Amino acid sequence: MTLEEYASQINENIFLREFSFARNEFSPAQESELQFSDQVIWLDEFLITFQLKERELSGKHTRQTEEKWFQKKIIGKATKQIRDTLDYLTRYREINITNGRGHVFNVSAASTNKPISVVSYAPHKLLLREYTRKKFHLSSTAGFIHLIPIEDWLGICHTLMTPAEIVEYLGFRQEISLEHEGKVNELPEQALIGQFLYGTLDAEPALAFTKYLQLFVQAYDEADMSHILNRFADRIVRIIEFSPTRRVAEEHRYYDILKELAKLNRNELRLFKFRHDLCIEKCKTNEHTRPYRFTSPRTGCGFVFIVIPKEHTTTTINALQNFTAAHKYDQKLNTCIGISFANDGEYYDVGWCFQEEPWMYDAEMEQRLKEQFPFLEVKEEVIPRYRFAGSEVH
């Protein structure tokens, strides 16, 4: 497996095929074909561009040859390619690249002012730690460029699990590297990950933080929704959408839902998964229950989960639309997603509704909610994100 294939596999697993781009050649008008970037992650305001370099195993290798390779290929060529990529973003209005689903998007339309630049590489084992631990390169034109060996990138993705947390970690990594350059370049990546997990973001980096990575309780089963997210496009039949300001191709309509799910951190995914699984159990037993719901203040998106009893399956679409609209209005949200679970006697059908429109006062909705409020009251709660073995939740 080549480095490009390996990196693509990692990125598609975490960031999903919909938001991972590995076919990035484009042809500007009257110009020859250009390479935008080796790998791209694009999820709304999150834009990560990768340059990948792999050391050939054949030939003669010494510490001196590996140092020269690092300086020439990583610090020299790869960072120049990053600069070229960022230049393309400002120079061309149309850069069409293809994601892992085979869908083409114009990445020049990315709504971000701060793209994240990463050079990831597979070095020879003779390359000294003083090089493999170098965390960044600072370019006068491209700014901060992360330097991350591919196995460290795998570790980051495996540990942090969600796109939102990985992007957050890269922001922390940049800030602490700029503030403590000499110190971070002496430390393994695991020390920075441990410090990020423990939450002491303003402290000076130290090897001691590695212990928090070792004590970290991953608890995949509590938040893992990969079986839903990775197969979402294959299983979806129909999406009810109310988004008057958007004009989206039919094959891309499900992206709006998938984006909001991909933006959730593990705490929010725990809330989602718990309600999702609870509704399936209620649906299987045909138990009547009020809708479950929660809202992420961080992303501004609400979620409502509706169980449709067997005797009311003909009302599924109306119920899904109405409960989604009610939760959106009650919580004063611009974006809301509804999920229905309908019992058809032998199986259950899952339906999705996406609503996006600026919140506005609605006298009729106010009166309906006042007369017959369909939900349990919500409560605001700060939920600790990470846990460590032998300690209280942090």
C-alpha positions in Angstrom: 0.0 0.0 0.0 1.4 3.4 -1.0 1.5 6.3 1.5 -1.2 8.1 -0.5 -3.5 5.0 -0.2 -2.7 4.7 3.5 -3.4 8.3 4.2 -6.6 8.2 2.1 -7.8 5.2 4.1 -7.1 7.0 7.4 -8.9 10.2 6.3 -11.9 8.5 4.8 -12.4 6.4 8.0 -12.4 9.5 10.2 -13.6 12.3 8.0 -15.8 10.1 5.8 -15.6 9.7 2.1 -17.9 12.6 1.5 -15.4 15.1 3.0 -12.1 13.4 1.9 -10.5 14.2 -1.5 -7.7 12.3 -3.0 -8.3 13.0 -6.7 -7.2 16.6 -6.8 -5.9 17.4 -10.3 -7.7 20.3 -11.9 -7.3 22.2 -15.2 -7.6 26.0 -15.1 -8.7 27.6 -18.4 -5.8 27.8 -20.9 -3.4 26.2 -18.5 -2.0 22.7 -18.1 -3.3 20.4 -15.4 -2.3 21.3 -11.9 -2.2 19.3 -8.6 -4.2 21.1 -5.9 -3.0 18.9 -3.0 -2.2 15.3 -2.4 -5.1 15.0 0.1 -7.8 17.4 1.1 -10.3 17.4 4.0 -13.1 19.8 3.4 -16.0 20.0 5.9 -17.7 23.5 5.6 -15.3 25.8 7.4 -12.8 23.0 8.1 -10.2 22.8 5.2 -7.1 20.7 5.7 -4.6 20.3 2.8 -2.0 17.5 2.9 1.3 17.0 1.1 2.6 13.5 1.5 6.2 12.3 1.2 7.4 8.7 1.4 11.1 7.7 1.7 12.1 4.9 -0.7 13.4 1.9 1.1 15.8 0.8 -1.7 19.3 2.3 -2.1 21.9 3.3 0.4 20.7 4.9 3.7 22.7 6.7 6.3 21.9 9.3 8.9 23.4 11.9 6.5 21.3 10.8 3.5 18.1 10.8 5.6 18.8 14.3 6.9 19.3 15.5 3.4 16.1 13.8 2.3 14.2 15.5 5.1 15.6 19.0 4.3 15.0 18.6 0.6 11.7 16.8 0.4 9.9 17.9 3.6 11.2 21.4 4.4 11.9 22.2 0.7 9.6 20.6 -1.7 6.5 19.7 0.4 6.2 23.1 2.0 6.6 24.7 -1.5 3.7 22.6 -2.7 1.7 23.8 0.3 2.4 27.4 -0.7 1.3 26.6 -4.3 -1.9 25.1 -3.0 -2.8 28.2 -1.0 -1.9 30.3 -3.9 -4.3 28.3 -6.1 -7.1 29.0 -3.6 -6.7 32.8 -4.1 -5.9 32.7 -7.8 -8.6 30.5 -9.2 -12.4 30.8 -8.7 -13.0 27.2 -9.8 -11.0 24.2 -8.5 -13.0 21.1 -9.0 -11.8 18.1 -7.1 -13.4 14.6 -6.5 -14.2 13.1 -3.1 -14.3 9.5 -2.0 -17.9 9.2 -3.2 -17.0 10.3 -6.7 -18.8 13.6 -6.3 -17.1 16.7 -7.7 -17.0 20.0 -5.7 -15.4 23.4 -6.2 -13.0 23.7 -3.3 -12.3 27.3 -4.1 -15.8 28.0 -2.6 -14.6 26.8 0.8 -15.9 29.2 3.4 -12.7 29.5 5.5 -10.1 32.1 6.1 -7.7 29.8 7.9 -7.0 26.6 6.0 -4.9 24.1 7.9 -1.7 22.9 6.2 -0.1 19.5 6.9 2.9 17.8 5.6 2.7 14.1 6.5 5.5 11.7 5.7 6.8 8.1 6.1 10.5 8.4 7.0 13.3 5.8 7.0 14.1 4.4 10.4 17.5 6.1 10.3 16.1 9.6 10.4 17.0 11.0 13.8 14.3 12.0 16.3 15.4 15.7 16.1 13.8 15.7 12.7 10.8 13.4 13.2 9.9 15.5 16.3 10.0 18.8 14.5 6.4 19.9 14.8 6.1 22.6 12.2 7.6 24.8 9.5 6.8 28.5 9.5 6.6 30.0 6.0 6.6 33.7 5.3 3.9 33.3 2.7 1.9 30.2 3.8 2.2 30.6 7.5 2.2 27.7 9.9 2.6 24.2 8.3 2.2 21.2 10.5 4.9 18.5 10.1 3.4 15.1 11.2 4.9 11.6 10.5 2.1 9.4 9.1 2.1 7.1 12.1 1.6 10.1 14.4 -1.3 11.2 12.2 -2.8 7.8 12.6 -2.4 8.1 16.3 -4.1 11.5 16.4 -7.1 10.2 14.4 -7.4 7.0 16.3 -7.4 8.8 19.7 -9.5 11.9 18.9 -12.0 10.0 16.8 -14.1 12.9 15.5 -13.3 15.5 12.8 -14.3 18.4 15.2 -11.8 17.2 17.9 -9.0 16.6 15.4 -9.4 20.2 14.0 -9.5 21.5 17.6 -6.3 19.6 18.4 -4.5 20.9 15.4 -5.4 24.4 16.6 -4.0 23.7 20.0 -0.9 22.1 18.4 -0.2 25.2 16.4 -0.6 27.6 19.4 1.5 25.6 21.8 4.2 25.0 19.1 4.5 28.7 18.4 4.7 29.6 22.1 7.1 26.7 23.1 8.9 25.8 19.9 12.1 24.5 21.5 10.2 22.4 24.0 7.6 20.8 21.7 10.4 19.8 19.3 11.9 17.7 22.1 8.7 15.8 22.8 6.9 13.0 21.1 3.4 13.7 19.7 1.9 11.6 22.5 2.9 14.3 25.0 0.9 17.0 23.2 -2.1 14.7 22.7 -2.0 13.8 26.4 -1.9 17.5 27.4 -4.8 18.3 25.0 -6.9 15.5 26.5 -6.2 16.5 30.0 -7.2 20.1 29.2 -4.2 22.0 30.6 -3.8 23.9 27.3 -2.0 26.9 28.7 0.7 24.9 30.6 4.2 24.4 29.3 4.4 21.1 27.3 6.2 18.3 29.1 6.8 14.6 28.7 4.7 14.0 31.9 1.5 14.7 29.9 2.1 11.4 28.1 0.6 9.6 31.1 -2.8 11.0 30.4 -2.8 9.5 26.9 -2.0 6.1 28.6 -4.8 6.6 31.2 -7.3 7.9 28.7 -10.6 5.9 28.6 -11.6 5.8 24.9 -15.0 4.2 25.4 -15.7 3.8 21.7 -18.9 2.0 22.2 -20.5 5.1 23.9 -20.0 7.4 21.0 -19.1 5.4 17.9 -21.6 6.1 15.1 -19.3 5.0 12.3 -21.7 2.2 11.3 -24.3 4.9 10.6 -22.1 7.6 9.1 -19.9 5.5 6.8 -22.9 3.9 5.2 -25.3 6.8 5.3 -25.3 7.4 1.6 -25.8 3.7 0.9 -28.9 3.3 3.1 -30.7 6.7 2.7 -33.8 6.5 0.7 -35.4 9.9 1.1 -34.7 13.1 3.0 -37.3 15.6 3.8 -35.7 19.0 3.5 -36.9 22.5 4.3 -34.1 24.9 3.4 -35.5 27.6 1.1 -32.2 29.4 0.7 -30.3 26.3 -0.7 -30.4 24.7 -4.1 -28.7 21.4 -3.8 -28.4 18.5 -6.3 -30.5 15.5 -5.4 -27.4 13.3 -4.9 -25.9 15.9 -2.5 -28.9 16.5 -0.3 -27.8 14.2 2.4 -24.6 16.1 2.9 -26.4 18.7 5.0 -27.3 16.1 7.5 -23.9 14.3 7.4 -22.0 17.6 7.9 -23.9 18.3 11.1 -23.3 14.8 12.4 -19.6 15.0 11.5 -19.2 18.3 13.4 -20.2 16.7 16.7 -17.6 16.0 19.3 -17.6 12.8 21.3 -19.9 14.2 24.1 -22.5 15.2 21.6 -22.1 11.9 19.7 -22.8 10.1 23.0 -26.0 12.1 23.4 -26.9 11.3 19.8 -26.1 7.6 20.0 -27.9 7.1 23.3 -31.1 8.6 22.0 -30.8 6.9 18.6 -30.4 3.4 20.2 -33.1 4.1 22.8 -35.5 5.0 20.0 -34.7 1.7 18.2 -35.5 -0.2 21.3 -38.8 1.7 21.9 -39.7 1.2 18.2 -39.1 -2.6 18.4 -41.4 -2.9 21.3 -43.9 -0.5 19.8 -43.8 1.6 23.0 -45.3 5.1 22.9 -43.0 7.8 24.1 -42.4 11.5 23.8 -39.7 12.7 21.4 -36.2 12.9 22.7 -34.0 15.8 21.8 -30.9 17.8 22.4 -29.1 20.8 21.0 -25.4 21.5 20.5 -24.8 25.2 21.4 -21.4 24.8 19.9 -22.6 24.1 16.4 -26.1 25.7 16.7 -27.8 22.5 15.5 -30.7 20.7 17.2 -31.7 17.1 17.0 -35.0 15.5 17.7 -35.8 11.7 17.8 -39.3 10.5 17.2 -40.7 7.0 17.7 -43.7 6.3 15.5 -45.9 3.5 16.8 -47.1 0.8 14.4 -50.7 2.1 14.3 -49.5 5.6 13.2 -46.9 4.9 10.5 -49.1 6.6 7.9 -48.4 9.9 9.7 -44.6 9.5 9.8 -43.7 12.3 7.3 -46.0 14.8 8.9 -44.8 13.9 12.4 -41.2 14.1 11.3 -41.7 17.6 9.8 -43.8 18.9 12.6 -41.6 17.8 15.5 -38.5 19.0 13.8 -40.0 22.4 13.2 -41.3 22.5 16.8 -37.9 21.7 18.3 -36.2 24.2 16.0 -38.7 26.9 17.0 -38.7 26.1 20.7 -34.9 26.3 21.0 -34.6 29.3 18.6 -32.4 27.5 16.2 -31.5 28.1 12.5 -30.8 24.5 11.9 -32.5 21.3 13.1 -32.4 17.6 12.2 -35.2 15.2 12.9 -34.9 11.4 12.9 -38.0 9.2 12.9 -38.2 5.5 13.8 -41.3 3.9 12.4 -42.5 0.4 13.4 -43.9 -1.4 10.4 -44.6 -4.6 12.3 -41.5 -6.6 11.5 -38.8 -4.0 10.9 -38.3 -0.4 11.5 -37.7 2.5 9.1 -35.5 5.4 9.9 -36.4 8.8 8.3 -34.5 12.0 8.3 -35.6 15.7 8.1 -33.3 18.6 7.6 -34.6 22.1 8.3 -32.5 25.3 7.8 -33.9 28.7 7.9 -33.2 31.8 10.1 -35.4 31.6 13.3 -38.3 34.0 13.3 -41.1 34.7 15.7 -44.2 32.7 14.7 -47.4 33.5 16.6 -49.2 30.4 15.4 -46.3 28.1 16.5 -46.1 30.0 19.9 -49.8 29.2 20.5 -49.5 25.6 19.4 -46.6 25.0 21.7 -48.4 26.8 24.6 -51.5 24.7 24.2 -49.9 21.3 23.7 -46.1 21.1 24.4 -44.9 17.8 22.9 -41.5 17.6 24.5 -39.9 17.1 27.9 -38.2 20.2 29.1 -34.6 20.6 28.2 -31.9 21.4 30.7 -28.5 23.1 30.1 -25.6 20.9 31.1 -21.9 20.9 30.7 -20.7 17.4 30.1 -17.0 16.5 30.7 -15.6 15.2 27.5 -12.7 12.9 28.5 -12.3 10.3 31.2 -9.1 8.7 32.7 -8.6 5.4 34.3 -8.3 5.7 38.1 -9.6 9.2 38.3 -12.8 11.2 38.2 -14.3 12.3 34.9 -12.4 15.3 33.6 
